[in-house]
Amino acid sequence: CTLGSEVALRVGGDFFFDPQPGDSPVKLVLIAGGVGINPLFSILLHTADLHRYQEGKGNGYKMGTVKLYYSAKNTSELLFKTNILGLMSAFPGKIACRFHVTRQRSQVCEELQPHVTGK
């Protein structure tokens, strides 16, 4: 998003991401905290499948970029972090994530350091 962009925001409840082949591409911003990552991780996996399908078949829904912002108390409470790092590696420039920790007391592991902000 850029300054002045129009965005849709949904908090909680029943939500999903199921674009159809003829739909216009969208850029997704997913924001999660703690265990609230669960439904958003499913959406993230679905977007990765859409990217794979597009790369392999060259047709279907053209997925835009996805940015995940995920906050937890510390890096040990970041669920699915290894899977998320793998998706970022598999789809550079298409899937990105920023982790934010609020109460980190130990050193952040080297693999996560470039993606973590907070204390």
Order of alpha helices (4+ residues) and beta strands (2+ residues): beta-alpha-beta-alpha-beta-beta
